[in-house]
Amino acid sequence: MEKFYNFKVPNINTKQRIDKYIAGFIENASRTKVQKAINLGQVTVNGELVKSNYIVKPDDDIEIELHSEDRGEILPENIPLDIRYEDEYLLVINKPAGMVTHPAFRNWNGTLVNALMYYSLQKNDALSSLNGFERAGIVHRLDKDTSGLLVVAKDEVTHRNLAQQFFHKTTEREYNSIVWGKFKEKAGTIEERIGHDRRDRKKYMVVKDETLGKNAITNYEVLEEYDFLSLVKLNLKTGRTHQIRVHMAFKGHPVFGDEMYGGREPVKNIQMTGSLKSRIKNLLELMPRQALHARVLGFFHPVKKEQMRFEAELPEDMRMLLDKVKGL
């Protein structure tokens, strides 16, 4: 059983942690239960995940999803990992599309964390527990159906340093995406605030009211153009949830295959014919997920004091899609 709560914080004069505040707001919700929900990513403030020690502020928009079921058991699983780099402090993983980053409701197995737990046990190694058992080693996330590079921390000192780099936007994060349509301007910057979509709590949207969202900046460059699709390079200057997918949809170029943000239907300015409709249908069958790949990840190694940069080639499904679009 799922229960959803949404409320706005009134003008309060005292400092209160969010776990204590929510426990006092929802009947029969213990502080421990609230903390578990926060750790599992089931609590957002103004559309963003927070920690249990977050201090609530007037006009904060809080959304909570509580489940009556006990959490599933999180166990190590022998799932192959595409490890692009490893030392005694961290790993860089090329995550496949379809893999959830960490366990949460309805996804207690088959995640990157399950695979990392098994891998570390085989090596008698450790993973950072900074964000709790459910997110062992996880510094940042990729959406389930986004492929590409992630860095994983083995100890808390490394984890804190890497997390600070992501927070201060000093990391390099470059994506490749196949999107609908052709761009009038072949390169540019999208700077639009992103907040929660109030009609659908799982979605995000561009918002103009600065109290309802956070600033988000995406640089784009068109790499190749086809009849009705484009291959683009995207650099994130901020790391909002679904940022690329929301910004591309807002610009009228949804990510191809992205069911949540309009990527499974042709954009309006494409002149449809019977043969083109059939061709698009076949291409969508090749790409059941959003065509988005985290191709480049760069950061400063917290211990070795070296600038690190990694690249991961486009996955097979995106390469096949491009070949079909080119008629190869």
Beta strands, then each sheet from edge to edge (+ up, - down):
strand 1: 2-8
strand 2: 43-45
strand 3: 48-49
strand 4: 61-67
strand 5: 83-86
strand 6: 90-95
strand 7: 147-153
strand 8: 172-180
strand 9: 187-191
strand 10: 194-196
strand 11: 204-206
strand 12: 217-225
strand 13: 229-236
strand 14: 292-300
strand 15: 307-311
sheet 1: 1+ 4- 2+ 3-
sheet 2: 5+ 6- 7+ 14+ 8- 13+ 12- 9+
sheet 3: 5+ 6- 7+ 14+ 15-
sheet 4: 10+ 11-
end
